[in-house]
Amino acid sequence: MSSNTTAIDQEAIAGLQENVTINYIYTVLAALVAYEFLITINQEISMAWQRKPTGATWLFMINRYLMLVTGVLEVRLPWMSSHHQHGAVVDTSNSCAGVFVVSALMFSQFIVFAMFSALRIYAVWDRSLPLFVVVFALNLVPLATNLYTAIITSYENVNYPLLGTICGGSTNLSWGVFFGLVGVAALGTRLALIVADLLVVVLTWVKTWETRRLASEAGIQVPLITLLLRDGTVYFM
């Protein structure tokens, strides 16, 4: 009994140490988001609040405040890294409600990011609906993979030694199968996002080169860096 208790305590301590490190990382990220928000608030007021709102304005504001709220909640409701405990894969946080709220905000961000990327290519490439759909779908892969992971994970309040009652996520799948699926999902997510970004930047380059060629034929000298800044290519560098 004593040896079992010691092993559980050691596992709890290890989990707590991981939690402290991850909390530091989330705090730094949240601080960067808050810093960017504060130094650009004047630009937001002049370019968004003092002008007639449009669909693009609302999309920008939703994206901006989703990032801010998510960053604050991730610090307020810190996560613990996934680990294997007593035959279950556990992903813990201080509150199950917090898990659901942060997950919902993150899922919403995936949709906003996808819309931004798709609208970029839609605007640059002569309002091409097929390209819009392709880029939008590729950028929604993270939403699909994260939803799948959430579906196969169940959450409930669990009492852990030293840590108290926290939200534990478990799955009926074995350790190897679960993390194998997570690995495949992560690989698919990365590949889809890489393809989407490559598609957007290459098509932007093609359109930029076409614009520069037409300008040269008309005797208009336009610096290449000006076109790159206008079309947003520098964003990808």
The 8 nearest C-alpha neighbors of each residue, nearest first, counted from 0:
[[1, 3, 2, 4, 5, 6, 7, 8],
 [0, 2, 4, 3, 5, 6, 7, 8],
 [3, 1, 5, 4, 0, 6, 7, 8],
 [4, 2, 6, 0, 5, 1, 7, 8],
 [3, 5, 1, 7, 2, 6, 8, 0],
 [6, 4, 8, 2, 3, 7, 9, 1],
 [7, 5, 9, 3, 8, 4, 2, 10],
 [6, 8, 10, 4, 9, 5, 11, 3],
 [9, 7, 11, 5, 10, 6, 4, 12],
 [10, 8, 12, 6, 11, 7, 5, 13],
 [11, 9, 7, 13, 8, 12, 14, 6],
 [10, 12, 14, 8, 9, 13, 15, 7],
 [13, 11, 15, 9, 14, 10, 8, 16],
 [12, 14, 10, 16, 15, 11, 9, 17],
 [13, 15, 11, 17, 12, 16, 18, 10],
 [16, 14, 18, 12, 17, 13, 11, 19],
 [17, 15, 13, 19, 18, 14, 12, 20],
 [18, 16, 14, 20, 15, 19, 21, 13],
 [17, 19, 79, 15, 21, 16, 20, 22],
 [18, 20, 22, 16, 17, 21, 15, 23],
 [21, 19, 23, 17, 22, 18, 16, 24],
 [20, 22, 24, 18, 23, 19, 25, 17],
 [21, 23, 19, 25, 24, 20, 77, 18],
 [22, 24, 26, 20, 21, 25, 27, 19],
 [25, 23, 21, 27, 22, 26, 28, 20],
 [24, 26, 22, 28, 27, 23, 29, 74],
 [25, 27, 23, 29, 24, 28, 74, 22],
 [28, 26, 30, 24, 29, 25, 23, 31],
 [29, 27, 25, 31, 30, 26, 24, 32],
 [28, 30, 70, 32, 26, 31, 27, 25],
 [29, 31, 27, 33, 28, 32, 34, 26],
 [32, 30, 34, 28, 29, 33, 35, 27],
 [31, 33, 29, 35, 30, 34, 36, 67],
 [32, 34, 36, 30, 31, 35, 29, 37],
 [35, 33, 31, 37, 36, 32, 30, 38],
 [36, 34, 32, 38, 33, 37, 31, 39],
 [35, 37, 33, 34, 39, 38, 40, 32],
 [36, 38, 34, 40, 39, 35, 33, 41],
 [37, 39, 35, 36, 40, 34, 41, 42],
 [38, 40, 42, 36, 41, 37, 35, 43],
 [39, 41, 43, 37, 42, 38, 36, 44],
 [42, 40, 44, 43, 39, 45, 38, 37],
 [43, 41, 45, 39, 40, 44, 46, 47],
 [42, 44, 40, 46, 47, 41, 45, 39],
 [43, 45, 48, 41, 42, 47, 46, 49],
 [46, 44, 42, 49, 43, 47, 48, 41],
 [47, 45, 43, 44, 42, 49, 50, 48],
 [48, 46, 43, 44, 50, 49, 45, 56],
 [47, 49, 44, 50, 45, 46, 43, 52],
 [50, 48, 45, 47, 44, 46, 51, 52],
 [51, 49, 47, 48, 52, 46, 45, 44],
 [50, 52, 53, 49, 48, 47, 56, 46],
 [53, 51, 56, 50, 57, 47, 54, 48],
 [54, 52, 56, 55, 57, 51, 58, 50],
 [53, 55, 57, 56, 58, 52, 59, 60],
 [56, 54, 58, 53, 57, 59, 52, 60],
 [57, 55, 53, 59, 54, 58, 52, 60],
 [56, 58, 60, 54, 59, 55, 61, 53],
 [59, 57, 55, 61, 56, 60, 62, 54],
 [58, 60, 56, 62, 57, 61, 63, 55],
 [59, 61, 63, 57, 62, 58, 64, 56],
 [62, 60, 58, 64, 63, 59, 65, 57],
 [61, 63, 59, 65, 60, 64, 58, 111],
 [64, 62, 60, 66, 61, 65, 59, 67],
 [63, 65, 67, 66, 61, 62, 68, 60],
 [64, 66, 62, 68, 67, 63, 61, 69],
 [67, 65, 69, 64, 63, 68, 70, 62],
 [66, 68, 64, 70, 65, 69, 32, 71],
 [69, 67, 71, 65, 70, 66, 64, 72],
 [68, 70, 72, 66, 71, 67, 65, 73],
 [69, 71, 29, 67, 73, 68, 72, 66],
 [70, 72, 68, 74, 69, 73, 75, 29],
 [73, 71, 75, 69, 74, 70, 76, 68],
 [72, 74, 76, 70, 77, 71, 75, 69],
 [75, 73, 72, 77, 71, 76, 26, 25],
 [74, 76, 72, 73, 77, 71, 70, 97],
 [77, 75, 73, 74, 72, 93, 97, 78],
 [78, 76, 74, 73, 22, 75, 92, 93],
 [79, 77, 92, 91, 76, 80, 18, 93],
 [78, 80, 18, 91, 92, 90, 81, 17],
 [79, 81, 90, 82, 78, 17, 18, 91],
 [82, 80, 90, 89, 79, 88, 83, 91],
 [81, 83, 89, 88, 80, 84, 90, 14],
 [84, 82, 88, 87, 89, 86, 85, 174],
 [83, 85, 87, 86, 88, 82, 89, 10],
 [84, 86, 87, 83, 88, 89, 7, 82],
 [87, 85, 84, 83, 88, 173, 174, 171],
 [88, 86, 84, 169, 85, 83, 89, 170],
 [87, 89, 83, 169, 82, 170, 174, 84],
 [88, 90, 168, 169, 82, 81, 167, 83],
 [91, 89, 81, 168, 167, 80, 79, 82],
 [90, 92, 167, 79, 166, 78, 168, 89],
 [91, 93, 78, 166, 94, 79, 77, 165],
 [94, 92, 165, 166, 76, 77, 91, 95],
 [93, 95, 97, 166, 96, 92, 165, 98],
 [96, 94, 166, 98, 97, 99, 154, 155],
 [95, 97, 99, 94, 98, 100, 101, 166],
 [96, 98, 94, 100, 95, 99, 101, 76],
 [99, 97, 95, 96, 101, 100, 102, 94],
 [98, 100, 102, 96, 97, 101, 103, 95],
 [101, 99, 97, 103, 102, 98, 96, 104],
 [102, 100, 104, 98, 103, 99, 97, 105],
 [101, 103, 105, 99, 104, 100, 98, 106],
 [102, 104, 106, 100, 101, 105, 99, 107],
 [105, 103, 107, 101, 102, 106, 108, 100],
 [104, 106, 108, 102, 107, 103, 101, 109],
 [105, 107, 103, 109, 108, 104, 142, 102],
 [108, 106, 104, 110, 105, 109, 103, 111],
 [107, 109, 105, 111, 110, 106, 112, 104],
 [108, 110, 106, 112, 107, 111, 142, 113],
 [109, 111, 113, 107, 108, 112, 114, 139],
 [110, 112, 108, 114, 113, 109, 115, 62],
 [113, 111, 115, 109, 114, 110, 108, 116],
 [114, 112, 138, 110, 135, 116, 111, 115],
 [113, 115, 111, 117, 112, 116, 118, 110],
 [116, 114, 112, 118, 113, 117, 119, 111],
 [117, 115, 119, 113, 114, 118, 112, 120],
 [116, 118, 131, 135, 114, 134, 119, 120],
 [119, 117, 121, 115, 120, 116, 114, 122],
 [120, 118, 116, 117, 122, 121, 115, 123],
 [119, 121, 123, 122, 117, 118, 124, 199],
 [122, 120, 126, 118, 127, 131, 119, 124],
 [123, 121, 126, 119, 120, 124, 125, 118],
 [122, 124, 120, 121, 125, 119, 203, 206],
 [123, 125, 121, 120, 126, 122, 127, 206],
 [124, 126, 127, 123, 122, 121, 120, 128],
 [127, 125, 121, 122, 124, 128, 123, 120],
 [126, 128, 121, 130, 125, 129, 124, 131],
 [127, 129, 131, 130, 126, 132, 121, 133],
 [130, 128, 132, 131, 127, 133, 134, 121],
 [131, 129, 133, 132, 128, 127, 134, 121],
 [130, 132, 117, 128, 129, 121, 134, 133],
 [131, 133, 135, 129, 130, 134, 136, 128],
 [134, 132, 130, 136, 135, 131, 137, 129],
 [135, 133, 137, 117, 131, 136, 195, 132],
 [134, 136, 117, 132, 113, 138, 133, 137],
 [137, 135, 139, 133, 138, 134, 132, 140],
 [138, 136, 134, 191, 139, 135, 140, 195],
 [137, 139, 113, 135, 136, 140, 192, 134],
 [138, 140, 136, 142, 137, 141, 113, 135],
 [139, 141, 143, 142, 138, 137, 188, 144],
 [142, 140, 144, 188, 143, 139, 145, 138],
 [141, 143, 139, 145, 140, 144, 106, 109],
 [144, 142, 140, 146, 141, 145, 147, 139],
 [145, 143, 147, 141, 146, 184, 142, 140],
 [146, 144, 148, 142, 147, 143, 141, 149],
 [147, 145, 149, 143, 144, 148, 142, 150],
 [146, 148, 150, 144, 145, 149, 143, 151],
 [147, 149, 145, 146, 151, 150, 144, 152],
 [148, 150, 146, 152, 147, 151, 145, 153],
 [151, 149, 147, 152, 148, 146, 153, 145],
 [150, 152, 148, 149, 170, 147, 153, 171],
 [153, 151, 170, 149, 150, 169, 168, 148],
 [152, 154, 168, 169, 170, 151, 155, 150],
 [155, 153, 168, 167, 169, 166, 152, 95],
 [154, 156, 166, 167, 157, 168, 95, 153],
 [155, 157, 166, 165, 167, 164, 158, 95],
 [156, 158, 164, 165, 167, 166, 159, 155],
 [157, 159, 164, 163, 165, 160, 156, 162],
 [158, 160, 163, 162, 164, 157, 161, 11],
 [161, 159, 162, 163, 8, 11, 158, 7],
 [162, 160, 163, 159, 11, 8, 12, 15],
 [161, 163, 159, 160, 164, 11, 15, 165],
 [164, 162, 159, 158, 161, 160, 165, 157],
 [165, 163, 158, 157, 159, 156, 162, 166],
 [164, 166, 93, 156, 157, 94, 92, 163],
 [165, 167, 156, 95, 94, 92, 91, 155],
 [168, 166, 91, 154, 155, 157, 90, 89],
 [167, 169, 154, 90, 89, 153, 152, 91],
 [170, 168, 89, 88, 153, 152, 87, 154],
 [169, 171, 152, 172, 88, 87, 153, 151],
 [172, 170, 173, 169, 87, 151, 152, 88],
 [173, 171, 170, 177, 176, 174, 87, 175],
 [172, 174, 176, 175, 177, 171, 87, 86],
 [173, 175, 177, 176, 178, 88, 172, 83],
 [174, 176, 178, 173, 177, 179, 172, 180],
 [177, 175, 179, 173, 174, 178, 180, 172],
 [178, 176, 180, 174, 179, 175, 172, 173],
 [177, 179, 181, 180, 175, 176, 182, 174],
 [178, 180, 176, 182, 177, 181, 175, 183],
 [181, 179, 183, 177, 178, 182, 184, 176],
 [180, 182, 178, 184, 179, 183, 185, 177],
 [183, 181, 179, 185, 180, 184, 178, 186],
 [182, 184, 186, 180, 185, 181, 187, 179],
 [185, 183, 181, 187, 182, 186, 144, 188],
 [184, 186, 188, 182, 183, 187, 181, 189],
 [187, 185, 183, 189, 188, 184, 182, 190],
 [188, 186, 184, 190, 185, 189, 191, 183],
 [187, 189, 185, 191, 141, 186, 190, 140],
 [188, 190, 186, 192, 191, 187, 193, 185],
 [189, 191, 193, 187, 192, 188, 194, 186],
 [190, 192, 194, 188, 137, 193, 189, 187],
 [193, 191, 195, 189, 194, 190, 138, 196],
 [194, 192, 190, 196, 195, 191, 197, 189],
 [193, 195, 197, 191, 192, 196, 198, 190],
 [196, 194, 192, 198, 193, 197, 134, 137],
 [197, 195, 199, 193, 198, 194, 200, 192],
 [198, 196, 194, 200, 199, 195, 201, 193],
 [197, 199, 195, 196, 201, 200, 194, 202],
 [198, 200, 196, 202, 197, 201, 120, 203],
 [199, 201, 203, 197, 202, 198, 196, 204],
 [202, 200, 204, 203, 198, 199, 197, 205],
 [201, 203, 205, 204, 199, 200, 198, 206],
 [202, 204, 200, 206, 201, 205, 207, 199],
 [205, 203, 207, 201, 202, 206, 208, 200],
 [206, 204, 202, 208, 203, 207, 209, 201],
 [205, 207, 209, 203, 204, 208, 210, 202],
 [208, 206, 204, 210, 209, 205, 203, 211],
 [207, 209, 211, 205, 210, 206, 204, 212],
 [210, 208, 206, 212, 207, 211, 205, 213],
 [209, 211, 207, 213, 208, 212, 214, 206],
 [210, 212, 214, 208, 209, 213, 215, 207],
 [213, 211, 209, 215, 214, 210, 208, 216],
 [214, 212, 216, 210, 215, 211, 209, 217],
 [213, 215, 219, 211, 217, 212, 216, 210],
 [216, 214, 218, 212, 217, 219, 213, 220],
 [215, 217, 213, 218, 214, 212, 219, 211],
 [218, 216, 214, 215, 219, 213, 212, 220],
 [219, 217, 215, 216, 214, 220, 213, 221],
 [220, 218, 214, 215, 217, 221, 216, 213],
 [219, 221, 215, 218, 222, 214, 211, 217],
 [220, 222, 219, 223, 211, 225, 214, 226],
 [223, 221, 225, 224, 220, 226, 211, 227],
 [222, 224, 226, 225, 227, 221, 211, 207],
 [223, 225, 227, 226, 222, 228, 229, 221],
 [226, 224, 228, 222, 223, 227, 229, 221],
 [227, 225, 229, 223, 228, 224, 230, 207],
 [226, 228, 224, 232, 230, 229, 225, 231],
 [229, 227, 231, 225, 226, 230, 233, 224],
 [228, 230, 226, 227, 231, 225, 232, 224],
 [229, 231, 227, 228, 232, 226, 203, 207],
 [230, 232, 228, 233, 234, 229, 227, 235],
 [231, 233, 227, 234, 235, 230, 228, 200],
 [232, 234, 236, 235, 231, 228, 227, 230],
 [235, 233, 232, 231, 236, 228, 230, 227],
 [234, 236, 233, 232, 200, 231, 196, 197],
 [235, 233, 234, 232, 231, 200, 227, 196]]
